[in-house]
């Protein structure tokens, strides 16, 4: 911090009181005798502290005396504290305050993160604040809705309710303080951080600050780069739905990118014109190449897929612009990833593309996919089934991962692009386009190497306000959390602040590739739930119990207690041994129509918001063993095999039809989705266009993301 300083505790509290901070009656004095008088005024027992602008951590230095009960003890404490002052502490004074008691301690704060800007924090406080690390962050300013969400997001929720004979925390007072700190961040840009720790919750539930620290500095602006304007919709149309494609550097060698890219274009069934350049004018997979772009017709091509070395590309772009091409995807390496000379070449190429009016995707990218156009302009496989997920990634490997998962699950992709070095077009640009793209229902992205957190979050938040957005993030953000004098600064790790920014903007953040894809697939194929109340329907007890546990662990979902009328209705269709609880365990009492009937009763009940169905494919699993055994098709096995498989197909179709009819998500899960993908149950789920989840846990994780996004949309609409 350049030229910064901390305020004393009393000055910090005085600054924060107008912003919602509640403090005890305190006295600031200069000597032991005055400290005794102050203690008599505020009432015993008291706390005596040594304070000064240069003293940040009083407890660590032993500059606090707690529970002092009489005048002589106050005088001794004050004398010892003054003697403990160091020359570097500057002017010091004694702070005398009443001893505030309570079994719960919170921490609230403000940090001006170098990447993401001013950020408000709430967590479990006290001396163990950093060890417990139960803290949530949201970008400033903070409104009432966001403040309540921060309180709800704490893992240690039991501390906030009635606790050990003490009243529940006064949520209104905490909300006012969080909102106030957000307002302070905007009104006082010179404030670098605020640390209120501990904020003791008194037995009547009131949060009272017994310590506070404010850092003042002149570097609060942080990092905020100027964002490029994104390409136009017309340029994106040239990239994703071109009339014709040119491949430069085409090759007859099957191991070279120039061959693979032509092959993938043709193999995917692209119907537009395909042209290619090759210095020898060779024929590649039936495409007659030309030696120069200048030999191509005008106005028939929109996209050039560049497989030529970096040195040739400026002249290629100029020639392409002369032919009317307005989008270019560059696979070429040797740019920003290759050192100073490469970075300079990349800057010059971006400037040239801007002058020519060409969208420049990459360089050093893997390719672009657009299933509405049967376009697979990639130097690698695969080509996914058509669907509603729009993929954008800073890593080509993750594009491949998402496309492979689309193929294995049957939940398809609309667009996919590897941003490469993202020299001119960023992941945020693609996601912004997807948010307005009729072919896309949800954006799915992988990002890393963030250099302007606030600018990125503004762009991503704008996209997420229009359509769901699922984000997977790799690596730490540049700059890192401030090495502050406060606990707030220590807790404000990059990832925690980033996570808070995502939640504030309604962005779904996933921890793994599988979770990210499954969340996106759920958004693309399931309706948003009207609320958190979830019922598990299972044909086997253990699976249902584990899935119910997952719902209980999710901080936002609710395992619904079955209403009496629903219990009575299910009673009519299941044997008396059924669970009579949630999860609804059919207890092996299923007849031909039991599962569809009970599922319908559950889904149509007004108190139910979502259903997780466990056990699909059991009958078809037995059918497979019968079909593969030595006795098929005799002994009546052919008929029973067909019946079992038909039943599982009916169950999957019933789930999809009920979900469409009720507007509620119904998620089917079975390990057979991966253990035996050809099983009739998972196959029928895929045929319905939906995802069959590999486990109840993973279905619940996806449902949690679905619910949180729906709740965010509802709250922001009110």
FENWO-V495369 format. One line per field, one symbol per residue. phi: phi as a letter, one per 40 degrees, with the letter a starting at -180 (. if undefined). A space follows every 50 residues. Layout:
# FENWO-V495369
phi=???
This chain:
# FENWO-V495369
phi=.cgcabccdcccccccdcbhcbbccbbbbbacccccccccccgccbbbbc baccbcbccccgcbbbgcbacdccccdccccccccbdccgcbabbbaccc bicbbbbbabbccccbgcbcbbacbgccdcccfcabbacccbcdcccccc cccccccccccdafgbcccccccccccccccccddccbccccabbbacbc ccdcgccbcbaaabbbabbccgcaccccccdcccccccccbccabbbcgc bccccbdccdccdcdcccgdcccbbabadcgccbfgcccbcadcccccgb bbbbbcbccdcccdcccccccccgcbabbbcdcgbdcbgccccccccccc ccccccgbcbcgcgbcibbaccbfbbcbcacbbcccabcbbaacbcccdc cccccccccgccbcbaaccfcfcbbcdccccccdcbcccbbacbbbbagc bacccccccccccccbadbbbbbbgcccggcccccbcdcccccdcccccc cccccgccbbcbccccccccccdcbbccccaccbbbbbbaccdccccccc cccccbcbcccccdccdcccdcbbcccccfabccccfgbcbdbccdccdc dcccccccbabbbbhcgcccccccccccccbcccggcccccccdcccccd ccccccccccccgbcbbcbaccdbcadcdccdccccccgbccccacdccc dccdcccccccdcccccc
